Amino acid sequence: MTTVVLLGLLAYGSALVAERPEDFAYGMPIHADAQDALYEIEIPAAIYHGVTRSDLGDIRVFNGQGEEVPHALRPRAVTSTDTTPAVSLPVFPLSGEASDKLEDLSVRIEKRSDGTIVSIRGQAKAGAAQGKLRGYLLDASALKQPVQALRFDWQSGADGFVGRIRIEGSDNLSAWSTVADGAALVRLSFGGHQLQQDRVELRGGKFKYLRVSWPESQRPVESLTVLAEPAAGTVSLRRVWQKITGEAVAGKAGEYSYDLGGPFPFDRLRVELPQVNSLVQLHILARAKASEDWHPVTNATAYRLRDRDAEVTSPEIALTSHGERHWLLRIDQKGGGLGEGVPVISIGWVPQKLVFAARGAPPFQLAYGNAKAKSAAYSIDSLIPGYKTDAEFKVKAASLGEQATLAGPARLSAPMDYKKWALWGSLILGVLVLGGMAYRLTRQVSNAPADSQVTDKSK
């Protein structure tokens, strides 16, 4: 019995041996000067190809002595979902000659003292006509919040409209910054479907004035009206994008499968159709492993249309992924489906950031990829004093070097856990031994002779 217990303790103790960098498949050097207490790195796309857990639980940070140091994952920032009423913006047309650049248009702008535009008048050359409609100037100076998106309405004609626009922002009407480029405007009847793309998301900060223009070869956007969606104190988050090629599923018309190569936490999906003037209905499905059944995620419409010299594609699809590696596009075959070719998808996600304590001497190393590893991350509140308060502890940025192979891909699959089975085997053996002892003791008690009864008789 003592031997059995010792075996169990040895097996259990072996399972508690501290992890080392060599226990993981890959690693990346961390460039940090170790002069501060806490450092922060951004998780690159390569990490997701080497981890085995969608929660990044098999990531560790080691110092120069090979000791594991505390780390935590910052929660991803999310955009506000507060609904703020859209505001109609004053719209002023900009006209000029075809040979003039938009920046060179001669206009006279009259403003009030608060910056609000009263009127815009073109200064045409002597004997010249007013010129062609080249764009619009939008007055957003009355808004206190940044504009996160614009919704457009325009006169499109019987044959519809397909075009692209550029939106720039300025505070002084002289220096302009691009806040949306190549944004699609679509109003079209195509293959029995009604298409309308009239909303454009903006990037960047707050601007008093916005300028809308389009390529010279494109037909003008006539009779434009604009609604601005004020942001709730946030701007669009930067996303990392990665393109994924797929393949047609054998024997399944209109089905295309994609292996992302890892548990990417993406929330935006772009679908690039192989042929121009295509429009399809999509059913998007996912699964974590190739052996599992597909489960539906969302439905969407994808298109790639050309009108004259302007080609537009469908906007990004917002969805929720849970680290599924395998994805499927199932295309409705009405109207001939997709035709020849395979769609290409692009996935976009807000980068995850990792914070670690610079304990010990550098160089520090990020190690990842171990199918047996359990999550060792701290909560962000316990690692960063004053998190989510004005007194948050200073965290310094660090960077990652090139990926290096440590133990290699063999760590990405879980081998037979001999320590675990040895522990369970010793425990089961101990139970059997105790059961046998109890059985023998019961038999001995039941087979023992009865005690002689002594009776004391009084005389």
VOBA-18796 format. One record per atom (N, C-alpha, C): y, z, x; residue in three letters. Coordinates in steps of 0.02 Angstrom, whole numbers, plus 50000, padded with zeros to 5 digits. Example, Ala and Ser with C-alpha at 12.3 -4.5 7.8 and 13.67 -1.06 7.14 Angstrom:
BEGIN
497165039050660ALA
497755039050615ALA
498355039050660ALA
498885035450642SER
499475035750684SER
500025039450645SER
***
This chain:
BEGIN
499405000050042MET
500005000050000MET
500635000050044MET
500635003950097THR
501205004150144THR
501324997350175THR
500784993850192THR
500844987150221THR
501174982350172THR
500964982750109VAL
501254978350058VAL
502004979450052VAL
502224985850050VAL
502934987350044VAL
503324984950105VAL
503034985850164LEU
503374983450225LEU
503454975950224LEU
502944972350203LEU
502994965050198LEU
503564963050151LEU
503614966450094GLY
504144964950047GLY
504824966150076GLY
504914971850111LEU
505564973350141LEU
505744968450195LEU
505254966450235LEU
505394961450287LEU
505604954850258LEU
505254952750206ALA
505434946350174ALA
506124946750144ALA
506284952350111TYR
506934953150081TYR
507484953450134TYR
507354956950189GLY
507844957350242GLY
507964950650275GLY
507434946650283SER
507524939950312SER
507964935650268SER
507924936750202ALA
508334932650157ALA
509064934350161ALA
509244940350190LEU
509934942450194LEU
510244940950261LEU
509924936950303VAL
510214935150369VAL
510854931250358VAL
511374932850397ALA
512034929650390ALA
511964922150401ALA
512364918350363GLU
512354911050369GLU
512744908950432GLU
512544903150458ARG
512864900250517ARG
513054893150502ARG
513504890050542PRO
513674882950531PRO
513054878450531PRO
512554880250572GLU
511964876050577GLU
511534876150514GLU
511694880450466ASP
511324880650403ASP
511574875350354ASP
512094871550372PHE
512394866750326PHE
512334859650354PHE
512364854850308ALA
512254847950327ALA
512814845050370ALA
513434846450350TYR
514004843350383TYR
514554848450396TYR
515024846450438GLY
515594850750451GLY
516204846650469GLY
516784849850463MET
517424846850482MET
517834852050519MET
518124850350577PRO
518564855150611PRO
519204856150572PRO
519444862450572ILE
520074864050538ILE
520614865050591ILE
521144861250584HIS
521704861750632HIS
522194866850606HIS
522174872850634ALA
522614878350616ALA
522784882250679ALA
523414884350685ASP
523624887850746ASP
523434895250747ASP
523164897850693ALA
522934904750688ALA
523494909750701ALA
524114907850687GLN
524684912550694GLN
524834916050628GLN
524544913650573ASP
524664916650507ASP
524014919350480ASP
524064923250426ALA
523474926550398ALA
523074921850354ALA
523414917850314LEU
523074913550265LEU
523274906250276LEU
522774901950269TYR
522884894750276TYR
522584891050216TYR
522854885150204GLU
522634881250147GLU
522484874150169GLU
521924871450144ILE
521734864550158ILE
521584860950093ILE
521674854550093GLU
521524850450034GLU
520834847350042GLU
520414848049991ILE
519724845549994ILE
519734837949989ILE
519504834250040PRO
519504826950037PRO
518904824249999PRO
518914817749985ALA
518374814649946ALA
517704815149982ALA
517714814950049ALA
517084815050088ALA
516684821350074ALA
517014826950057ILE
516664833150045ILE
516184832449986ILE
516404828949934TYR
515994828349873TYR
515364824149885TYR
515354820149937HIS
514744816449955HIS
514244820849992HIS
514474826750015GLY
514024830850055GLY
513844837550024GLY
514144839349966VAL
513964845649935VAL
513424844649883VAL
513094850049864THR
512564849649814THR
512744853149750THR
513324856449748ARG
513524860249689ARG
514194857549664ARG
514254856649599SER
514874854149570SER
515444859149576SER
515294865649584ASP
515814870649591ASP
515994871949665ASP
515754867649710LEU
515874868349782LEU
515624875049809LEU
515084877449779GLY
514804883849799GLY
514454883749866GLY
514294877849892ASP
513964877449958ASP
514464875350012ASP
515064878050007ILE
515584877150059ILE
515694883950093ILE
515774883750160ARG
515924889850198ARG
516454888150250ARG
516814893350272VAL
517294892750327VAL
517064897550382VAL
517004895050444PHE
516784899050501PHE
517324899050555PHE
517374904550592ASN
517844904850648ASN
517504902450712ASN
517864903250768GLY
517604900750832GLY
516984904350856GLY
516854910350830GLN
516254914050850GLN
515674912750802GLN
515754908150756GLY
515224906550708GLY
515164911550652GLY
515684915750642GLU
515674920650588GLU
515994917750526GLU
515694919150469GLU
515984916950406GLU
516604920950390GLU
517134917650366VAL
517754921050348VAL
517874920150273VAL
518244924650241PRO
518344924150169PRO
518734917950150PRO
518534915050092HIS
518894909150066HIS
518904909449990HIS
519364905749961ALA
519424905249889ALA
519674898349871ALA
519514896149811LEU
519744889649786LEU
520334890849738LEU
520884887449751ARG
521454888049706ARG
521294884549640ARG
521464887649584PRO
521394884049521PRO
521834877849521PRO
521564872449493ARG
521964866349489ARG
522554867249441ARG
523124864749461ALA
523694864949416ALA
523574860049359ALA
523784861949300VAL
523694857649241VAL
524374856149212VAL
524444850349183THR
525074848449151THR
525134852149085THR
525734853549066SER
525854857049003SER
525684852648944SER
525404855748893THR
525234852048832THR
525724853548776THR
526274856948793ASP
526774858348742ASP
527074851848716ASP
527124851148651THR
527394845148621THR
528144845948609THR
528534841948644THR
529254841948636THR
529454835548600THR
529864835948548PRO
530034829848511PRO
530344824548555PRO
530154818248543ALA
530434812648580ALA
531164811648558ALA
531564809248606VAL
532284808248595VAL
532454800848604VAL
532834798048557SER
533054791148563SER
533604790648616SER
533534785848662LEU
534024784848715LEU
534494779048699LEU
535124779748716PRO
535584774048711PRO
535354768448759PRO
535344762248733VAL
535084756548771VAL
535644751448778VAL
535764749148840PHE
536294744248854PHE
535984738248889PHE
536024732248860PRO
535734726348892PRO
536114724348955PRO
535764721649004LEU
536044719049066LEU
535914711649070LEU
536424707649076SER
536354700349078SER
536644697649142SER
536394691949162GLY
536644688749223GLY
536324682049234GLY
536544678649285GLU
536264672149302GLU
535564672949331GLU
535164667749324ALA
534474668049348ALA
534434668949424ALA
534944666649459SER
534934667149532SER
535174673949558SER
535464677949514ASP
535724684449534ASP
535164689649537ASP
535194693949588LYS
534754699649589LYS
535014704949541LYS
534554708949516LEU
534754714149468LEU
535264718849499LEU
535184720349564GLU
535644724949598GLU
536334721949605GLU
536384715249602ASP
537024711849614ASP
537384710149549ASP
537104711949492LEU
537444710349429LEU
538114713949426LEU
538624710449407SER
539294713349403SER
539404715949333SER
539414722549327VAL
539514725649262VAL
540064730949268VAL
540374732249211ARG
540884737549208ARG
540624742949161ARG
540554748949187ILE
540264754449149ILE
540804759549133ILE
540864761249071GLU
541344766349050GLU
540964772649030GLU
541164778349061LYS
540814784649049LYS
541304789949027LYS
541044794848992ARG
541434800848976ARG
541414805549036ARG
541784810949031SER
541814815649086SER
541144819049099SER
540714819549047ASP
540054822649056ASP
539534817849082ASP
539724811749097GLY
539254806849123GLY
538934802349072GLY
539054803449008THR
538764799348955THR
539084792448955THR
538674787248953ILE
538924780448953ILE
539194778648884ILE
539794775848882VAL
540104773748820VAL
539954766348807VAL
540054762148857SER
539924755048849SER
539824751848917SER
539504745948915ILE
539394741848975ILE
539614734748959ILE
540044732149001ARG
540274725348991ARG
540154721349054ARG
539844715449045GLY
539724711049102GLY
540364707749124GLY
540414706549189GLN
540984703049217GLN
540744696249241GLN
540724691549194ALA
540474684849211ALA
540964681049253ALA
540704676449292LYS
541144672149333LYS
541544667549288LYS
542114665449313ALA
542554661149274ALA
542194654749253ALA
542214653349189GLY
541904647249162GLY
541154647749154GLY
540854653649169ALA
540134654449163ALA
539954657749097ALA
539364656449072ALA
539124659649011ALA
538924666749026ALA
538784670348972GLN
538594677348981GLN
537964678049023GLN
537514673249021GLY
536924673449063GLY
536304675749025GLY
535744675949061LYS
535094677749033LYS
535004685349032LYS
534644687748982LEU
534474694848979LEU
534014696649038LEU
534254701249081ARG
533884702949142ARG
533574709849139ARG
533814714249096GLY
533554720949092GLY
533964725349046GLY
533844731949052TYR
534204736749010TYR
534374742849052TYR
534924745849034LEU
535114752249063LEU
535054757549009LEU
534684763049025LEU
534564768448977LEU
534954774548999LEU
535294777748952ASP
535694783648967ASP
535294789948948ASP
535054793548999ALA
534684799848988ALA
535074805849012ALA
535744805049021SER
536144810449049SER
536194816449003SER
536084815448938ALA
536134821148891ALA
535514825448891ALA
534974823248921LEU
534354827148922LEU
534374832348976LEU
534154838448960LYS
534134843749009LYS
533484843849049LYS
532954840949020GLN
532304840849053GLN
532164833949083GLN
531724833649133PRO
531504827149157PRO
531134823349102PRO
531124816749108VAL
530764812449061VAL
530064811149089VAL
529544812949051GLN
528864811849075GLN
528584805049053GLN
528854802248998ALA
528614795748974ALA
529134792548929ALA
529104785848925LEU
529524782048880LEU
529084778248831LEU
529294778048768ARG
528954774048717ARG
529434768448695ARG
529174762348697PHE
529594756348685PHE
529434753048618PHE
529944750048590ASP
529854745648532ASP
530294739548545ASP
530034733648529TRP
530394727548544TRP
530184721948495TRP
530554716448498GLN
530404710648456GLN
529924706148493GLN
529334705048464SER
528814701648502SER
528654694648477SER
528834692548418GLY
528694685848394GLY
527994685248366GLY
527844679248338ALA
527204678248303ALA
526614678248350ALA
526704675948413ASP
526144675548460ASP
526054681848501ASP
526404687148483GLY
526334693448518GLY
526704693548584GLY
526554698548624PHE
526904699348688PHE
526434702748738PHE
526424700048799VAL
526064703148855VAL
526534702748915VAL
526694708348945GLY
527144708349002GLY
527114714649042GLY
527474714649098ARG
527524720449141ARG
528254722149153ARG
528394728549160ILE
529074730649172ILE
529104735449232ILE
529704735849259ARG
529844740649313ARG
530384745349288ARG
530304751849303ILE
530784756849282ILE
531024760549344ILE
531694761049350GLU
532004764549406GLU
532454770049380GLU
532564775149421GLY
532994780649402GLY
533554781649451GLY
534124784149425SER
534714785349468SER
535144790749437SER
535524794149480ASP
536014799049457ASP
536734796549464ASP
536824791049502ASN
537504788649515ASN
537594781149501ASN
537074777849475LEU
537094770749457LEU
537164766149518LEU
537044768949578SER
537084764749638SER
536444765249680SER
536174771249688ALA
535534772149724ALA
534974773049673ALA
534464768749677TRP
533934768749627TRP
533254770349659TRP
532844774149622SER
532164775749644SER
531674773249591SER
531124770149613THR
530624767549567THR
530204773249538THR
530164773549472VAL
529774778849439VAL
529174775849401VAL
529154769349393ALA
528574765849364ALA
528634758549383ALA
528094755749409ASP
528104748849432ASP
527494745149405ASP
527614739249377GLY
527064735349350GLY
526754738249287GLY
527144742249250ALA
526884745349188ALA
526804740049134ALA
526254740549097ALA
526094735449047ALA
526414736948980ALA
526684731748948LEU
526894731948879LEU
526494726548842LEU
526134728548790VAL
525694723848755VAL
525764724848680VAL
525834719348645ARG
525784719348572ARG
525454712748554ARG
524814713048534LEU
524424706948530LEU
523844707648482LEU
523694702248447SER
523074701648408SER
522594697448448SER
522014700348464PHE
521544696948509PHE
520834698348488PHE
520464693048470GLY
519764693948451GLY
519654698548392GLY
520114698548345GLY
520044702848288GLY
520294709948299GLY
520554711448359HIS
520804718148375HIS
521564717948380HIS
521874723448361GLN
522594724248368GLN
522724728548429GLN
523064725848478LEU
523214729448540LEU
523954731248542LEU
524094737448560GLN
524784739448570GLN
524814744548626GLN
525134742748679GLN
525264747248735GLN
526014747848742GLN
526304753248719ASP
527034753948717ASP
527274760348752ASP
526834763948785ARG
527024770248818ARG
526934769648893ARG
527434771848930VAL
527414771449003VAL
527554778449031VAL
527094781149071GLU
527214787549103GLU
527624786549167GLU
528074791249179LEU
528524790849237LEU
528314795849290LEU
528454794349352ARG
528344799049407ARG
529014800449440ARG
529054806149471GLY
529684807949503GLY
530044813449466GLY
530664814649485GLY
531044820149456GLY
531494818049399GLY
532024821849390LYS
532484820649334LYS
533034815849357LYS
533184810949314PHE
533714806049327PHE
534164805549266PHE
534814804449279LYS
535284803649224LYS
535224796749191LYS
535064791749232TYR
535044784949206TYR
534384781549226TYR
534144777249182LEU
533534773449195LEU
533674766049185LEU
533374761949227ARG
533464754749223ARG
532794751249213ARG
532754746949162VAL
532144743349146VAL
532254735949162VAL
531774733049199SER
531814725949216SER
531114722949216SER
531064716349226TRP
530424712849225TRP
530474706849272TRP
529914703749291PRO
529934697949336PRO
530324692249305PRO
530644688349349GLU
531064682749325GLU
530664677749285GLU
530024676649304SER
529614671649269SER
529374673949201SER
529454680349186GLN
529204683149123GLN
529734682349068GLN
529504681449007ARG
529994680948953ARG
530314687748941ARG
530954687848921PRO
531314694248913PRO
531024698548858PRO
531144705048865VAL
530964709848813VAL
531564710348766VAL
531504707448707GLU
532064706948662GLU
532134713048617GLU
532764714648601SER
532924719848551SER
532564726448566SER
532644729048625LEU
532284734948647LEU
532584741348618LEU
532154745748594THR
532334752648578THR
531854757248616THR
532104763148635VAL
531714767548679VAL
531744774748655VAL
531154777948654LEU
531094785148643LEU
530864788448707LEU
531204793848726ALA
531024797548787ALA
530644803848768ALA
530084805048804GLU
529704811248794GLU
529894816048849GLU
530274821348833PRO
530474826148885PRO
529864830048911PRO
529854831148976ALA
529314835049005ALA
529444842448993ALA
528904846348988ALA
528954853548978ALA
528984857049045ALA
529444855249086GLY
529544858449151GLY
529064856149204GLY
528664850949193THR
528184848449242THR
528274840949251THR
527994838349305VAL
527984831149317VAL
527254829149327VAL
527144822649327SER
526464820149334SER
526164822349401SER
525534824649399LEU
525204826949459LEU
524944821149500LEU
524954822049566ARG
524684816949611ARG
523914817049606ARG
523624811249599ARG
522904810749596ARG
522644806349653ARG
522054808149676VAL
521694804049726VAL
521244799349687VAL
521214792949710TRP
520814787849675TRP
520274785149721TRP
519694783949692GLN
519144780849729GLN
518804775649685GLN
518704769749715LYS
518404764149678LYS
517644764449685LYS
517294763149629ILE
516564763449627ILE
516294756849599ILE
515844753749635THR
515514747749609THR
514864749649575THR
514684745849523GLY
514084747449485GLY
513604741649484GLY
513104742249441GLU
512614736849434GLU
512374736649362GLU
512184730549341ALA
511944729649273ALA
511254732949266ALA
511144736349209VAL
510504739549196VAL
510004734249174VAL
509444733849208ALA
508944728849193ALA
508674729649122ALA
508654724149085GLY
508384724249017GLY
508834727348965GLY
509464729348983LYS
509934732348937LYS
510574728248937LYS
510654723948887ALA
511244719748884ALA
511864723948874ALA
512374722748916GLY
513004726248909GLY
513014733348937GLY
512524735348977GLU
512524741949006GLU
512584741449082GLU
513024745649110TYR
513174745549181TYR
513184752749207TYR
512804753949260SER
512734760749286SER
513114761549352SER
513344767749365TYR
513744769249424TYR
513514775949453TYR
513394775949518ASP
513224782149554ASP
513824784049596ASP
514144789649579LEU
514744791649615LEU
514594794249685LEU
513974796249697GLY
513794798849763GLY
513944806149772GLY
514174809649719GLY
514324816749725GLY
514634819249660GLY
514734825849655PRO
514994828949594PRO
515764828849592PRO
516064823049586PHE
516794822449587PHE
517094825349523PHE
517614829449528PRO
517924832649469PRO
518484828449440PRO
518354822149423PHE
518894817649402PHE
519044818549328PHE
519664816749311ASP
519884817149241ASP
520234810849218ASP
520244805649260ARG
520524799149241ARG
520034793749263ARG
519984788549222LEU
519514783049236LEU
519874776449223LEU
519844771949272ARG
520084765149264ARG
519484760349261ARG
519514755549216VAL
518984750649210VAL
519284743749223VAL
519044740449275GLU
519284733749294GLU
518774728549272GLU
518954724449223LEU
518494719349197LEU
518474713349244LEU
517904710049249PRO
517834704649299PRO
518184698149280PRO
518294696949215GLN
518594690549195GLN
519244691749157GLN
519714686949168VAL
520354687249133VAL
520244685649059VAL
520704688249017ASN
520684687348944ASN
520034690148914ASN
519874696148936SER
519294699848910SER
519534706048875SER
519204707648820LEU
519344713848783LEU
518684716448756LEU
518534722748770VAL
517884725548750VAL
517974732748726VAL
517504734848685GLN
517454741848663GLN
516944745348708GLN
517134751048736LEU
516704754548784LEU
516444761048754LEU
515804762448769HIS
515524769048758HIS
515364771748828HIS
515654777448845ILE
515584780248912ILE
515114786248909ILE
514584786148951LEU
514084791448951LEU
513984794049022LEU
513684799949029ALA
513594802949095ALA
512974807249096ALA
512744808749157ARG
512204813549168ARG
512244816049241ARG
512014822049252ALA
512044825049318ALA
511524822149365ALA
510914821049339LYS
510354818549379LYS
510064812249348LYS
509774808149390ALA
509484801949365ALA
508894803149318ALA
508584809049321SER
508014810549279SER
508214813149210SER
508854814549199GLU
509084817349136GLU
509264811849086GLU
509344813749024ASP
509564809048972ASP
510324808348976ASP
510564802448954TRP
511284801348951TRP
511594805448894TRP
512184808048904HIS
512544811248850HIS
513234807948843HIS
513484806948782PRO
514114803348773PRO
514704807548797PRO
515214804148824VAL
515824807448848VAL
516424805348805VAL
516544798848798THR
517094796448757THR
517014789048744THR
517424786448699ASN
517464779248683ASN
518164776848700ASN
518214770348717ALA
518864767648736ALA
518854760048728ALA
519444757148732THR
519524749848733THR
519784747848801THR
519474742848832ALA
519684740348897ALA
519874732948889ALA
520404730948923TYR
520594723948919TYR
520914721648985TYR
520904715048993ARG
521234711749049ARG
521494705149021ARG
522134704749010LEU
522434699048974LEU
522974695849016LEU
523064689349006ARG
523594685649040ARG
524004681748990ARG
524664682348995ASP
525124678548955ASP
525634675349001ASP
525574668649009ARG
525974665049058ARG
525824667749128ARG
526334670349162ASP
526214672849230ASP
526094680349234ASP
526084683549176ALA
525994690849175ALA
525274692649157ALA
524954696849198GLU
524284699249183GLU
524324706849175GLU
524024709449122VAL
524044716549109VAL
523324719049100VAL
523234725349117THR
522574728449108THR
522654734849067THR
522114737249040SER
522124743248998SER
522324749349039SER
522634754249007PRO
522844760249044PRO
522254764649064PRO
522414769749103GLU
521894774549124GLU
521614778149063GLU
520974779749067ILE
520634783449014ILE
520604790749034ILE
520874795148992ALA
520844802349004ALA
520184805048977ALA
519824808649018LEU
519184811548997LEU
519054818049034LEU
518524821349016THR
518334827649049THR
517644826749080THR
517604827549145SER
516954827349180SER
516784834349204SER
516134835549211HIS
515884842049233HIS
515464841249297HIS
515694836749339GLY
515344835649402GLY
514734831149396GLY
514674827349340GLU
514104822749334GLU
514154817249387GLU
513594815649417ARG
513584810549470ARG
513464803549443ARG
513094802949388HIS
512894796449362HIS
513274794949298HIS
513554788649294TRP
513954786649236TRP
513724779849211TRP
513824778749146LEU
513594772649114LEU
514144769949068LEU
514274763449074LEU
514704759949027LEU
514244755948981LEU
514294757248917ARG
513914753548866ARG
514414749448826ARG
514384742948831ILE
514894738548803ILE
514644735448739ILE
515064735948687ASP
514904732948622ASP
514834725348631ASP
514294722548605GLN
514144715548615GLN
514464710948563GLN
514854713748518LYS
515214709548470LYS
515704705048507LYS
515744698748486GLY
516194694048519GLY
515954691748587GLY
515304692448601GLY
515034689948665GLY
515034695148719GLY
515274701248706GLY
515254706448757GLY
515714704948815GLY
515454706048875LEU
515854705548935LEU
515814698648968LEU
515264695148960GLY
515164688948997GLY
514894690349066GLY
515034685849113GLU
514774686549181GLU
515154691949220GLU
514804694849268GLY
515124699749312GLY
514994706849291GLY
515164711449335VAL
515064718649324VAL
515734722149331VAL
515924726349283PRO
516564730049290PRO
516554734549351PRO
517144735549378VAL
517244740349433VAL
517644746149405VAL
517434752249420ILE
517804758049395ILE
518144761549453ILE
518684765049437SER
519034769349486SER
519104776149454SER
518954781349492ILE
519004788249467ILE
519594791649501ILE
519964795649463GLY
520534799149491GLY
520504806649475GLY
520694810749523TRP
520674818049513TRP
521234821349552TRP
521434827149527VAL
521924831349562VAL
521554834949618VAL
521774834249681PRO
521404837249737PRO
521344844849730PRO
520744847249749GLN
520614854449750GLN
520864857249817GLN
521134863249817LYS
521374866449878LYS
520984872849892LYS
520824873849955LEU
520444879649978LEU
520884883850023LEU
520884890450011VAL
521264895150052VAL
520764899550090VAL
520894900750155PHE
520444905050193PHE
520854909850236PHE
520534915450253ALA
520844920550296ALA
520674918950369ALA
521184918550410ALA
521084916650481ALA
520864922650522ALA
520284925550506ARG
520014931150542ARG
519634928650603ARG
519734931950660GLY
519384929750720GLY
519774924350756GLY
519474921850810ALA
519804916950851ALA
519634909850828ALA
520104905150837PRO
519954898150822PRO
519504895250876PRO
519224889250867PRO
519364884650812PRO
518964886350749PRO
519274885150691PHE
518944886250628PHE
518594879750606PHE
518084880650565GLN
517684874950544GLN
517504875650470GLN
517544870050434LEU
517314869750365LEU
516614866850366LEU
516124870550339ALA
515424868250336ALA
515224867550263ALA
514804862550248TYR
514614861250178TYR
513954857450175TYR
513624858250117GLY
513004854750106GLY
512394858950121GLY
512184863050072ASN
511584867150079ASN
511314868450009ASN
510734865549993ALA
510454866049926ALA
510254873149909ALA
510154877449959LYS
509944884349945LYS
510534889249943LYS
511124887049961ALA
511694891549967ALA
511944893749898ALA
512144900049895LYS
512464902749835LYS
513214902949846LYS
513594902949791SER
514314903149798SER
514534909549832SER
514994908849881ALA
515244914649918ALA
516004915049914ALA
516304911349867ALA
517024911149862ALA
517294917549830ALA
517854919949855TYR
518214925449825TYR
518624922849766TYR
518834927349723SER
519324925349673SER
519994924549707SER
520394919849682ILE
521034918449715ILE
521494924549712ILE
521434928649661ASP
521864934549655ASP
521704939749708ASP
521074940349727SER
520884945249777SER
521034942949848SER
521074936349859LEU
521194933849927LEU
521934933349942LEU
522334931349892ILE
523054930449902ILE
523424936049866ILE
523714940749903PRO
524104946049870PRO
524704943249833PRO
524804945549771GLY
525374943249732GLY
525304936349704GLY
524684933949697TYR
524574927249670TYR
524884926649600TYR
525204921049587LYS
525544919549524LYS
526134924149510LYS
526414926949562THR
527024930849556THR
527534928449607THR
528144930849601ASP
528654928849649ASP
528524931749719ASP
528094936849722ALA
527944940049786ALA
527314937349818ALA
527104931249800GLU
526484928449827GLU
526514928249903GLU
525954930249934PHE
525904930350007PHE
525944923150034PHE
526274922550091LYS
526374915850120LYS
525704912750141LYS
525594906550121VAL
524994902750139VAL
525224896550177VAL
524984895550237LYS
525194889950279LYS
524694884150273LYS
524954878150276ALA
524534872250270ALA
524154870850335ALA
523524868950328ALA
523114866850385ALA
522824859950368ALA
522524856750417SER
522244850050406SER
521524849750431SER
521164844650409LEU
520464843650428LEU
520384837850475LEU
519894838450520GLY
519734832950564GLY
519164828650536GLY
518874824650578GLU
518334820150557GLU
517684823950544GLU
517294821150498GLN
516654824250481GLN
516164823750539GLN
515784829150549ALA
515264829350601ALA
514614831650568ALA
514064829150593THR
513404831050568THR
513174837550600THR
512984842350559LEU
512724848650584LEU
511964848650578LEU
511684851250524ALA
510954851150515ALA
510724844450486ALA
511194840550458GLY
511004833950432GLY
510804834050359GLY
510644828150331PRO
510504827350260PRO
509904831450235PRO
509474833750280ALA
508884837550259ALA
509094843850221ALA
509694846450234ARG
509924852550200ARG
510124851250128ARG
510194844950109LEU
510434843350041LEU
509884843849989LEU
509254844450011SER
508704845549964SER
508384852249978SER
508184855649926ALA
507914862449933ALA
507184862149954ALA
506994864450014PRO
506284864650033PRO
505934870650001PRO
505294871250015MET
504924876949991MET
505214883350021MET
505404888049978ASP
505704894350001ASP
505144899350015ASP
504894899250077TYR
504334903550096TYR
504514910950093TYR
505134912650110LYS
505344919650108LYS
505324922250037LYS
505574918149991LYS
505594920149921LYS
504884921149895LYS
504434916349910TRP
503744916749885TRP
503374922549919TRP
503534923849983ALA
503224929550017ALA
503424936049984ALA
504074936549965LEU
504304942549931LEU
503954943449864LEU
503944938149824TRP
503614938549759TRP
502864939849766TRP
502564936649817GLY
501854937749827GLY
501694944949845GLY
502114947949888SER
501994954949907SER
502104959549848SER
502604958149806LEU
502714962249747LEU
502134961749697LEU
501894955649686ILE
501334954649639ILE
500704958149667ILE
500604957449733LEU
500024960649763LEU
500064968249756LEU
500684971049764GLY
500774978149756GLY
500614980449685GLY
500814976449635VAL
500664978049565VAL
499914977949553VAL
499574972849581LEU
498844972449573LEU
498494978449605LEU
498744980549664VAL
498434986349698VAL
498524992549655VAL
499144993449629LEU
499264999349586LEU
498854999049523LEU
498774993149494GLY
498354992449435GLY
497634994249449GLY
497374992049508GLY
496694993649526GLY
496585001049537GLY
497075004149568MET
497025011349578MET
497025015049512MET
497465012949466ALA
497485016249400ALA
496835015249363ALA
496535009249369TYR
495905007949335TYR
495345012349362TYR
495305012949428ARG
494785017149459ARG
494875024449438ARG
495505026749436LEU
495615033749417LEU
495415034849345LEU
495545030149301THR
495355030849231THR
494595031149224THR
494235026949261ARG
493505026949258ARG
493225033649283ARG
493515036349337GLN
493265042649364GLN
493355048349314GLN
493935048349279VAL
494055053649231VAL
493575053149172VAL
493435047049148SER
493005046149089SER
492275047649104SER
492055046949168ASN
491355048049186ASN
491215055149213ASN
491715059349218ALA
491615066049244ALA
491215070249194ALA
490715075149217PRO
490335079449171PRO
490785084449137PRO
490595086249077ALA
490995091149039ALA
490955098149070ALA
491485101749068ASP
491495108549097ASP
491065113349054ASP
490745117749089SER
490325122749053SER
490785127449016SER
490595128848954GLN
491005133348912GLN
490715140448919GLN
491145145048937VAL
490935152148945VAL
491185156048885VAL
490705159248854THR
490895163148794THR
490815170548809THR
491335174348796ASP
491315181648806ASP
491155185048740ASP
490525188048738LYS
490325191248676LYS
490425198848682LYS
490765201548633SER
490895208748631SER
490295212648603SER
490195218048630LYS
489645222248605LYS
489935227948568LYS
***
